[in-house]
Amino acid sequence: MADLVEEEQQVVGIDDNKLVHLEGSSGQGEKDMGPATGNSIHRSSSRPQLDVSKAEIQSNVEDKYPTILLPNQSDDLSHLALDIGGSLIKLVYFSRHEGQSDDDKRKKTLKERLGLSNGNRRSFPILGGRLHFVKFETRKINECLDFIHSKQLHRGGLESRYSDSVADQNAIIKATGGGAYKYADLFKERLGVSLDKEDEMDCLVAGANFLLKAIRHEAFTHMEGQKEFVQIDHNDLFPYLLVNVGSGVSMIKVDGDGKFERVSGTNVGGGTYWGLGRLLTKCKSFDELLELSQKGDNSTIDMLVGDIYGGLDYSKIGLSASTIASSFGKTISEKKELENYRPEDISLSLLRMISYNIGQIAYLNALRFKLKRIFFGGFFIRGHAYTMDTISFAVQYWSNGGAQAMFLRHEGFLGALGAFMSYEKHGLDDLMVHQLVERFPMGAPYTGGKIHGPPLGDLNEKISWMEKFLQKGTEITAPVPMTPVAGTTGLGGFEVPLSKGSALRSDASALNVGVLHLVPTLEVFPLLADPKLYEPNTIDLADPKELEYWLTILSEHLPDLVDKAVASEGGTDDAKRRGDAFARAFSAHLARLMEEPSAYGKLGLANLLEMREECLREFQFVDAYRSIKQRENEASLAVLPDLFVELDSMDEETRLLTLIEGVLAANIFDWGSRACVDLYHKGTIIEIYRMSRNKMRRPWRVDDFDVFKERMLGTGDKKFPPHRRALLFVDNSGADIVLGMLPLARELLRRGTEVVLVANSLPALNDVTAMELPDIVAEAAKHCDILRRAAEAGGLLVDAMINTDNSKENSSSVPLMVVENGCGSPCIDLRQVSSELAAAAKDADLIILEGMGRSLHTNLYAQFKCDALKLAMVKNQRLAEKLIKGNIYDCICKYQPAS
C-alpha cells in the first residue's frame, strides 16, 4: 500500500478523555553546530492566539470528544508548528471543537458551597480544541503540504471564518530544523505562507524542559536491557546536560527555562554511523543497519584487552578481557578483505565505537560543569535498546558508577513541541505534572517502517483495520500470548518496524508513547501527608510472575466483560462489532505488556485496570454495567427502610459496629472479581448480602475497629468532638453504596459531621458514579429525615431547594454532598483528583476509603494529614496472601489517626 501520513488516531483533543498525542519516533537531529545565538524563545503574535485562561473541562460521558471550555478564546485560531529535519517532518497543530452548553442547579450550588467558581461540573462542550501531532518523511514533503492544504491549516482550519485573501495575508507558520530554511520557498509557493524560523536549540530545550517538568515518568535509565523510570522533582531539575545525537552531536548545558549554552559537541554521531555503515555494509536504510547490529559479534573486528593479554584481564588498571582496546583494531593483523567480514559484525562494531565515544564525551562535560543529570535524545537514539545500553555502559564505566545516562520517552517531538511553544500564548507553560494524563489508544499498524492504509478518520475505519491487521485467536479466552501476533505493531501510535520474517525485531522493547490529556482542573489531593513520597500502586508489577498473573486474570475476565458491554448497547450488530474490536485491542495491549512490561511507562496494577476502562471508552462503550447497576440499586433500595429501622433500634456502640460490618459485607459485590461473579449465580443480591453480613466475625484480618470506635464514641469520661467533615470514597453500586456506605454516612450526619460522597467521574465496572449518586440519595431520603435534610442542605434535592418552606430548616442542617473524583477507574491516584474534591478536602478531618480498588490496589500504605479509615473485603486469594497473609473474603478495617 502507499505510504501515507500517520493516521488520525494521533489526533488529540484538549479535553478530559482524548488529548495531546506525542508520537514517539525521533527525527533527524541537528548537525554539529556552533554556539547558540539566542538563549530565549521569541514569542510571535503574528497569528491568532490560544487563550486558556479560566479553562474548564466541559463534557458529557456520551460525547465522543469532550473538551475544555476556553471562555476567553476567540473563534478563529490556528497554531501550526513544524520541525523539518533531514529525515522526518514533525507537525503540530491546534483545531477547535464546538458544542452546546447545559446547566445544572445542583452542581452550581455544590460549587458555591465548596467555594468553587460558578459553572457546570460536566456538560456538553462549548468551545475547546485539540492538539494534533503528525509526522511525514522529509523526502515526501509534498504529502505534508497536501495534508496542510486539505485541512486548510495555513488558513485557520476548515472552520475558520477567514476568507482566502484575509487568511493568506501575512500568514506565518512557526518552524524549526534545517528544512525551515531549505523549504521556505516551497511553502510560500504551494501554500502562500511564510515560515517563521525558530532556533533549533531554543526549541529543543523548550520541548525538553516542558516534558521533564510536566510528565511524571518522562525520564528513564536503560542498562542491560532493563528500563527503570526516574521520578524527577521539577524544582530540582536544573542544571542538566542535554545531549542531542543527530547527524552530529550537540551537548547543551541547560540552566533553566530559556537559559542554556552549547558547551561541546562532536562531529562523530548518527551521520557517521549511517555513512560508514552504508559504505561498509551496503545497507539501504538506517533501520536496516541497526537491525544488523542485533545479530553481530564485534569481537571478530574489535581488538579486545584479552586479545593483547592472552585472554586475561588487565586487572591492575581495572580492564576486563572483554573491554574494547581498539575499535576495528583486529582487522589490522588479519589478511581479510571487506567481503570476508560479516555486515552484522561491522554494524555492531561501528555502533559500539560511536556510542562509547558519545557517552564518554558527555560524561566528561557533565564532570566539567558538575552536572548531576545527563539526558540523551535525537535521531540516533530513537528507542533502540542496544544503542541506549551502549551509551549507558560508557557513562557508567567512565564515571565509575557515579553517573547514569537517562533517556526521554517523548524525545521524538522535542523540536516540534518547542516550536509550538514559541507562539506567544500556547497554553503549555503553566501546566503541572498532575494536569497531564497519558492514554494509549490503538494506533496504525507499521510493517517495515511503512504505514498500511489511509488515515483513520473515525471509529468505523479503526475497527476495519483492526479486523484486518489484529488477528484474533480461536478462543478469546485463550491465555495472554507470550509473543505478539505476527504482523501486529503500532500499539498506542508507536512505530515498531517488522523484520522480513514478520517477527518483532529484538530492539522492539522501545517505549510506546500515547496520548497526553491536558486536564487543567486536576489537582493534587491536599490531605496527602507527603505528595513526593506518595505511591498509589500497592502492587508493583516489576516481578515478571506477578505481571503474568494479573495479565492472565484480565485476559480471562475479558469474555464476560465483552458480553456485558455488548448487552449494555442493546446487543446490536454494531455493538457486537465494537465489542469484538475492543477484545482485539485490549488483548493486543496485554500481549504488548507481556512482551515488554515497561512499554507504556512505569506499570502498576492500577494502570492496568485504568487501561481496560479507557479501551472500553475508546470503542464507545460508555457504561458496560449500566443495566446491572440499575437493577441492583433498585433491589437494595427496596430493603433499605428495614435496615434503617434495625439500626435505629440499637445502642450507639452496637450500631457503629453493625455499620462497619455492613460496609464490609456489602463490599462483596464487585463485578471485577471472578470469585464474586461466581457468587451472583448462587442467589439474589439481598441473599448474598445477608449471607455475607451473617458471616462477619471479629477479629478481622486487619482490625483497628476498637481504635476507630474510641475516636468516634470516646471511652469513659474521655469524649472527642465529632469530625467536621468526612470524605467517603465510595465503591460499587447496589448493596455496597445503598446498604453499606449510605447508612454509615447517615450515622456521621447524625453526629453532626458534614459528609461528602466521593465517586467516579466516569463509569468503571459496576462502580457508582457521581452522576448517579444524587438519584440514589434522593430515593433513600424518602425513608429517612436525616438523609432528606442533609441532602437538601447539600443541594442534592433540587426540587426541595426551590421550596422556600424548607429553607430555614435546611440552613441549620449538616449537609450531605456529592463530588466527582476526577477519574474513571476502579482505583484512584490521589496525585490527580478533581478540583471539586480538592476544594472539599480542605475542611475535611476524616477520610474513609472503601473497596479493593481505592484502599487495597491503591492507597493501602498512603499516609494522610487527617484521620483515615480503610475498609475492604479482599476478593482475590493472591492479594490476600501477599498483602495481609490471609485468605479470600478476609476483611480490612485499617484506621490511621492524623499523621
MITIVEX-7096 format. One record per residue (C-alpha): x, y, z. Coordinates in steps of 0.25 Angstrom, whole numbers, padded with zeros to 4 digits, always signed. Example, Ala and Ser with C-alpha at 12.3 -4.5 7.8 and 13.67 -1.06 7.14 Angstrom:
<atoms>
+0049-0018+0031+0055-0004+0029
</atoms>
This chain:
<atoms>
+0000+0000+0000+0004+0014-0002+0012+0021+0009+0002+0031+0016+0002+0041+0027+0001+0036+0041-0013+0033+0044-0022+0042+0051-0022+0034+0064-0010+0043+0067-0020+0054+0068-0022+0059+0082-0034+0067+0087-0031+0077+0099-0041+0070+0108-0042+0060+0119-0043+0048+0111-0035+0050+0098-0024+0060+0097-0009+0063+0093-0003+0052+0085+0013+0052+0085+0017+0041+0075+0030+0034+0079+0039+0033+0067+0050+0042+0066+0054+0051+0054+0068+0055+0049+0074+0064+0060+0083+0076+0057+0096+0075+0052+0109+0078+0060+0107+0093+0061+0114+0105+0067+0109+0112+0080+0094+0116+0080+0092+0131+0076+0080+0133+0085+0076+0127+0099+0061+0131+0100+0050+0127+0091+0044+0138+0082+0029+0140+0084+0021+0143+0072+0008+0149+0072+0006+0148+0056-0005+0138+0057-0018+0137+0065-0014+0133+0080-0019+0122+0088-0025+0127+0101-0026+0116+0112-0029+0126+0124-0040+0121+0132-0041+0108+0124-0051+0098+0130-0054+0083+0126-0067+0083+0119-0072+0069+0114-0083+0059+0115-0080+0044+0117-0087+0041+0104-0079+0051+0096-0069+0045+0087-0059+0057+0089-0062+0064+0102-0053+0077+0102-0048+0088+0111-0056+0101+0111-0048+0113+0107-0057+0124+0111-0047+0135+0107-0044+0129+0093-0048+0136+0080-0054+0127+0069-0042+0128+0060-0029+0122+0063-0019+0112+0057-0006+0109+0063+0003+0101+0054+0017+0097+0056+0027+0089+0049+0040+0082+0051+0046+0079+0038+0058+0070+0039+0067+0063+0029+0059+0050+0031+0045+0054+0037+0036+0065+0037+0028+0066+0051+0016+0075+0050+0008+0080+0062-0006+0087+0060-0017+0092+0068-0032+0091+0064-0045+0096+0070-0057+0088+0075-0070+0094+0077-0083+0089+0084-0095+0092+0093-0095+0096+0108-0104+0091+0119-0107+0096+0133-0110+0088+0146-0115+0095+0158-0109+0084+0168-0095+0085+0162-0095+0100+0163-0100+0100+0177-0089+0090+0181-0078+0098+0175-0083+0111+0182-0083+0103+0195-0069+0098+0193-0064+0111+0189-0062+0108+0174-0065+0117+0162-0079+0116+0157-0081+0107+0145-0084+0093+0142-0076+0081+0146-0079+0072+0134-0087+0077+0122-0087+0078+0107-0074+0085+0101-0076+0099+0097-0062+0103+0091-0049+0095+0092-0039+0089+0084-0029+0078+0081-0014+0077+0078-0010+0068+0067+0003+0062+0065+0007+0056+0051+0019+0052+0044+0024+0051+0030+0037+0046+0023+0044+0059+0018+0046+0053+0005+0031+0053+0003+0029+0067+0007+0019+0069-0003+0010+0060+0004+0012+0069+0016+0008+0081+0008-0004+0073+0003-0009+0070+0017-0007+0084+0022-0015+0089+0010-0026+0079+0011-0029+0083+0025-0027+0098+0022-0017+0099+0034-0010+0110+0028-0023+0118+0027-0028+0115+0042-0034+0101+0039-0047+0097+0031-0055+0104+0042-0049+0117+0040-0057+0130+0036-0045+0136+0029-0046+0138+0014-0035+0133+0006-0030+0147+0004-0030+0151+0018-0024+0137+0023-0013+0138+0013-0009+0152+0016+0003+0151+0025+0001+0137+0029+0012+0131+0037+0015+0117+0042+0025+0114+0052+0036+0104+0048+0050+0099+0053+0060+0090+0047+0069+0091+0035+0057+0089+0026+0051+0102+0031+0061+0109+0022+0063+0099+0011+0048+0098+0008+0043+0112+0011+0041+0116-0003+0033+0103-0006+0024+0106+0006+0022+0120+0000+0019+0115-0014+0010+0104-0010+0002+0110+0002+0005+0125+0001+0011+0125+0015+0024+0129+0021+0032+0121+0031+0035+0128+0044+0048+0121+0047+0051+0117+0061+0065+0114+0066+0067+0099+0067+0073+0098+0080+0063+0108+0086+0052+0098+0082+0059+0086+0086+0062+0091+0100+0048+0097+0102+0042+0084+0098+0051+0076+0107+0048+0085+0119+0033+0084+0117+0033+0069+0117+0043+0067+0129+0034+0077+0137+0021+0073+0133+0021+0057+0131+0023+0049+0144+0032+0037+0138+0037+0044+0126+0052+0040+0128+0057+0026+0129+0070+0019+0130+0074+0007+0121+0084-0004+0126+0086-0018+0121+0072-0017+0115+0065-0013+0127+0058+0000+0128+0056+0008+0141+0047+0020+0141+0053+0032+0149+0044+0042+0157+0050+0056+0155+0046+0067+0164+0043+0079+0155+0048+0088+0166+0062+0081+0165+0063+0079+0150+0073+0089+0147+0084+0089+0143+0085+0077+0134+0093+0073+0121+0084+0070+0109+0092+0062+0098+0085+0063+0085+0091+0052+0076+0087+0055+0061+0096+0054+0049+0106+0061+0059+0105+0063+0074+0102+0075+0082+0104+0076+0097+0095+0087+0103+0096+0091+0118+0082+0095+0122+0081+0104+0134+0066+0108+0133+0055+0112+0124+0061+0119+0113+0075+0118+0119+0085+0109+0112+0098+0108+0106+0104+0099+0096+0117+0095+0103+0122+0084+0094+0119+0074+0083+0126+0065+0073+0125+0062+0058+0124+0047+0061+0110+0044+0062+0098+0037+0056+0102+0042+0042+0116+0036+0044+0109+0022+0048+0100+0023+0036+0110+0028+0026+0121+0018+0029+0111+0007+0031+0105+0009+0017+0119+0009+0011+0123-0004+0018+0111-0012+0019+0103-0007+0007+0090-0005+0016+0079+0003+0009+0073+0009+0022+0077+0013+0036+0067+0004+0042+0074-0008+0034+0087-0004+0039+0082-0004+0053+0075-0017+0051+0088-0024+0046+0095-0019+0059+0086-0028+0067+0092-0041+0061+0106-0036+0061+0119-0040+0069+0128-0029+0070+0140-0038+0075+0143-0042+0061+0146-0028+0057+0150-0020+0070+0163-0023+0077+0159-0026+0092+0168-0025+0104+0168-0041+0105+0174-0041+0091+0186-0033+0096+0188-0041+0109+0185-0055+0105+0171-0055+0109+0173-0049+0122+0168-0037+0129+0177-0025+0131+0173-0024+0146+0184-0015+0150+0176-0003+0143+0163-0009+0144+0161-0014+0130+0153-0027+0127+0157-0036+0116+0145-0033+0108+0148-0018+0108+0150-0012+0095+0164-0007+0093+0163-0002+0079+0151-0002+0071+0153-0009+0057+0167-0012+0062+0167-0027+0060+0165-0024+0045+0180-0019+0044+0186-0032+0046+0176-0041+0039+0178-0043+0024+0164-0041+0020+0157-0032+0011+0144-0025+0014+0135-0036+0008+0141-0046+0017+0135-0039+0029+0120-0041+0033+0112-0028+0031+0106-0031+0045+0119-0031+0052+0123-0018+0045+0110-0011+0049+0111-0015+0063+0126-0010+0064+0122+0003+0058+0111+0005+0068+0119+0002+0080+0131+0011+0075+0122+0023+0073+0112+0021+0085+0124+0019+0095+0131+0032+0090+0118+0040+0091+0116+0034+0105+0130+0037+0109+0130+0052+0104+0116+0054+0110+0121+0049+0124+0134+0058+0123+0125+0070+0120+0116+0067+0132+0128+0065+0141+0134+0078+0135+0121+0086+0139+0117+0078+0152+0104+0073+0146+0096+0062+0152+0088+0058+0141+0091+0055+0126+0079+0053+0116+0081+0047+0103+0072+0049+0091+0072+0050+0076+0071+0042+0063+0082+0033+0067+0075+0028+0079+0061+0026+0074+0057+0016+0085+0068+0006+0081+0071-0003+0092+0085-0007+0089+0089+0008+0086+0083+0012+0100+0090+0001+0106+0104+0004+0100+0103+0019+0104+0099+0015+0118+0110+0006+0119+0120+0016+0115+0115+0027+0125+0115+0017+0136+0129+0012+0132+0135+0025+0131+0128+0031+0144+0132+0018+0152+0117+0017+0154+0115+0031+0159+0106+0036+0148+0095+0030+0139+0091+0032+0125+0076+0036+0124+0066+0036+0112+0053+0042+0109+0040+0035+0106+0035+0047+0097+0048+0051+0091+0044+0050+0077+0035+0063+0077+0044+0072+0085+0047+0081+0074+0033+0082+0069+0027+0084+0083+0037+0095+0085+0033+0102+0072+0019+0101+0076+0022+0107+0090+0029+0119+0083+0015+0125+0080+0012+0136+0090+0000+0129+0096+0002+0114+0094-0005+0110+0107+0006+0100+0112+0015+0108+0121+0008+0107+0133+0003+0092+0132+0007+0084+0144+0010+0069+0145-0003+0066+0151-0010+0072+0140-0005+0062+0129-0011+0048+0128-0005+0039+0117-0014+0029+0110-0011+0018+0100-0022+0017+0089-0019+0008+0077-0011+0013+0066-0008+0010+0052+0000-0003+0048+0014-0002+0043+0022-0012+0035+0036-0009+0030+0034+0005+0035+0023+0007+0026+0008+0011+0029-0002+0001+0024-0015+0008+0020-0020+0022+0020-0022+0031+0032-0033+0026+0041-0044+0037+0041-0054+0030+0050-0057+0018+0059-0062+0010+0048-0049+0012+0040-0041+0008+0052-0049-0005+0054-0048-0008+0040-0032-0008+0040-0033-0016+0053-0041-0027+0047-0031-0027+0036-0018-0026+0044-0021-0031+0058-0023-0046+0057-0031-0052+0068-0029-0065+0073-0039-0077+0072-0043-0075+0086-0044-0061+0093-0042-0068+0106-0028-0072+0102-0017-0068+0111-0009-0056+0108+0001-0059+0097+0015-0058+0101+0019-0053+0088+0011-0043+0079+0002-0048+0067+0011-0047+0054+0008-0034+0047+0003-0027+0059+0010-0014+0063+0007+0001+0065+0000+0000+0078-0002+0014+0084+0002+0020+0071+0017+0015+0073+0025+0010+0061+0032-0003+0063+0036-0007+0049+0036-0022+0046+0047-0030+0040+0046-0038+0027+0042-0050+0035+0030-0043+0041+0035-0044+0055+0038-0033+0064+0052-0028+0064+0060-0031+0076+0060-0016+0079+0045-0015+0079+0046-0012+0094+0045+0002+0091+0035+0010+0099+0021+0013+0094+0017+0028+0094+0002+0030+0096-0008+0042+0097-0005+0053+0107-0018+0058+0112-0017+0073+0117-0027+0074+0129-0025+0087+0136-0035+0084+0146-0027+0073+0152-0020+0076+0166-0012+0068+0176-0021+0063+0188-0017+0073+0199-0018+0063+0210-0007+0054+0206+0004+0055+0217+0015+0056+0207+0012+0056+0192+0026+0054+0188+0026+0041+0195+0012+0036+0191+0012+0024+0182-0003+0020+0179+0000+0006+0174+0001-0005+0185+0005-0016+0175+0017-0013+0167+0017-0021+0154+0032-0021+0152+0032-0036+0157+0030-0044+0144+0022-0055+0151+0013-0044+0157+0011-0037+0144+0008-0050+0137-0003-0054+0147-0010-0041+0146-0009-0040+0131-0015-0054+0131-0026-0050+0141-0030-0039+0132-0030-0048+0119-0039-0058+0126-0049-0047+0130-0050-0041+0116-0061-0050+0110-0070-0047+0121-0067-0032+0120-0069-0032+0105-0083-0039+0107-0087-0028+0118-0082-0017+0109-0090-0022+0096-0102-0024+0105-0101-0010+0110-0103-0005+0096-0115-0014+0093-0107-0025+0087-0108-0019+0073-0099-0023+0061-0091-0010+0063-0089-0013+0078-0084-0027+0075-0074-0022+0065-0069-0011+0074-0069-0022+0085-0060-0031+0076-0051-0019+0073-0050-0016+0088-0046-0030+0091-0035-0030+0080-0030-0016+0084-0029-0020+0099-0023-0034+0096-0012-0027+0088-0009-0017+0099-0008-0029+0109+0001-0036+0099+0010-0024+0097+0012-0023+0112+0015-0037+0113+0026-0035+0103+0031-0022+0109+0026-0019+0123+0031-0004+0122+0025-0002+0108+0015+0008+0114+0024+0014+0125+0024+0010+0140+0013+0000+0142+0005-0003+0154-0008-0011+0155-0016+0002+0156-0010+0005+0142-0015-0008+0136-0029-0006+0141-0030+0008+0136-0025+0004+0123-0036-0006+0122-0047+0005+0124-0040+0014+0115-0040+0004+0104-0055+0001+0106-0058+0016+0105-0049+0017+0092-0059+0007+0085-0071+0016+0091-0075+0006+0102-0080+0017+0112-0085+0009+0123-0084-0006+0121-0091-0009+0134-0102+0001+0133-0114-0008+0134-0108-0017+0145-0105-0005+0154-0119+0000+0152-0125-0014+0155-0116-0015+0168-0119-0001+0173-0134-0004+0172-0133-0017+0179-0124-0011+0190-0133+0002+0192-0145-0007+0194-0139-0013+0207-0133+0000+0212-0144+0005+0220-0144-0008+0228-0129-0007+0231-0131+0007+0236-0142+0002+0246-0132-0009+0250-0120+0001+0252-0129+0011+0260-0133+0000+0270-0118-0002+0274-0110+0006+0284-0099+0015+0279-0087+0005+0281-0095-0007+0275-0099+0002+0263-0085+0006+0260-0080-0008+0259-0092-0012+0251-0090-0001+0241-0075-0005+0239-0079-0019+0237-0090-0015+0227-0080-0007+0219-0070-0019+0219-0081-0029+0216-0087-0021+0205-0073-0019+0198-0074-0033+0194-0082-0028+0181-0071-0026+0171-0072-0030+0157-0057-0028+0155-0055-0040+0164-0056-0054+0157-0060-0060+0171-0071-0050+0173-0076-0052+0159-0078-0067+0162-0086-0063+0175-0096-0056+0166-0101-0069+0161-0104-0075+0175-0114-0065+0180-0120-0051+0179-0113-0038+0183-0120-0038+0196-0118-0052+0199-0103-0051+0197-0103-0038+0205-0109-0045+0217-0100-0057+0216-0088-0048+0215-0093-0040+0227-0096-0052+0236-0082-0058+0233-0076-0045+0239-0067-0050+0251-0057-0042+0258-0045-0041+0259-0044-0037+0244-0030-0040+0237-0027-0025+0239-0035-0020+0251-0034-0006+0256-0049-0004+0259-0047-0002+0274-0037+0009+0272-0047+0016+0262-0058+0013+0272-0051+0021+0283-0049+0033+0274-0063+0033+0270-0070+0030+0283-0059+0032+0293-0056+0024+0306-0062+0027+0320-0061+0041+0322-0052+0044+0311-0060+0049+0299-0056+0055+0285-0063+0065+0277-0069+0060+0264-0061+0061+0251-0064+0074+0244-0065+0068+0230-0063+0053+0225-0060+0049+0211-0065+0036+0207-0059+0030+0195-0070+0020+0191-0068+0008+0182-0079-0001+0176-0094+0001+0172-0105-0007+0178-0103-0012+0193-0089-0006+0194-0094+0008+0193-0108+0007+0198-0107-0003+0209-0093+0000+0213-0088+0014+0211-0101+0022+0212-0104+0016+0225-0090+0020+0230-0092+0034+0224-0105+0035+0231-0098+0032+0245-0088+0042+0243-0098+0053+0239-0106+0049+0252-0093+0052+0260-0092+0066+0253-0081+0063+0243-0083+0068+0229-0082+0057+0219-0076+0057+0204-0078+0045+0196-0067+0044+0186-0070+0036+0174-0064+0033+0160-0066+0044+0149-0067+0033+0138-0073+0019+0139-0063+0007+0142-0069-0007+0144-0080-0006+0154-0075+0005+0162-0085+0016+0165-0082+0030+0158-0084+0044+0163-0095+0046+0153-0103+0034+0158-0102+0037+0173-0112+0048+0175-0123+0040+0170-0119+0028+0179-0119+0038+0191-0132+0044+0187-0139+0031+0187-0132+0027+0200-0136+0041+0206-0151+0037+0204-0149+0028+0216-0140+0036+0225-0142+0050+0230-0127+0051+0234-0123+0048+0219-0134+0057+0214-0130+0069+0222-0115+0067+0219-0118+0065+0204-0126+0077+0203-0115+0085+0211-0105+0080+0201-0112+0083+0189-0115+0069+0185-0130+0070+0184-0132+0081+0174-0147+0082+0175-0146+0083+0191-0137+0095+0189-0147+0103+0182-0157+0101+0193-0156+0113+0202-0163+0106+0213-0151+0097+0215-0140+0108+0214-0140+0111+0229-0139+0096+0233-0128+0093+0222-0119+0105+0226-0117+0099+0240-0115+0084+0235-0102+0077+0233-0100+0076+0218-0098+0063+0210-0091+0066+0197-0086+0058+0185-0073+0061+0177-0066+0054+0166-0052+0049+0168-0047+0053+0154-0045+0039+0149-0052+0027+0142-0044+0015+0148-0047+0005+0159-0035+0011+0166-0031+0025+0169-0017+0032+0168-0018+0044+0179-0008+0052+0171-0019+0055+0161-0032+0058+0166-0043+0067+0162-0043+0082+0167-0056+0079+0174-0050+0068+0182-0038+0077+0185-0047+0088+0190-0056+0079+0198-0043+0073+0205-0038+0086+0211-0048+0085+0222-0048+0070+0224-0042+0063+0236-0047+0049+0233-0045+0041+0220-0052+0027+0218-0046+0019+0206-0055+0007+0203-0053-0004+0194-0042-0012+0188-0039-0002+0177-0037+0010+0186-0032+0004+0199-0025-0008+0194-0020-0008+0180-0017+0007+0183-0014+0015+0195-0013+0003+0205+0000+0010+0210-0004+0024+0207-0002+0034+0219-0011+0046+0221-0011+0059+0229-0025+0055+0235-0031+0042+0241-0033+0031+0231-0041+0019+0231-0039+0008+0220-0050-0003+0218-0050-0014+0209-0053-0029+0207-0042-0036+0199-0047-0043+0188-0035-0049+0182-0027-0060+0188-0013-0056+0183-0015-0042+0188-0020-0047+0202-0007-0056+0203+0002-0045+0198-0003-0033+0205-0009-0038+0218-0005-0052+0219-0019-0056+0219-0030-0063+0210-0040-0058+0201-0052-0051+0207-0044-0047+0219-0046-0032+0223-0038-0020+0225-0042-0009+0235-0030-0001+0236-0030+0012+0244-0019+0023+0243-0020+0035+0252-0015+0048+0246+0000+0048+0243
</atoms>
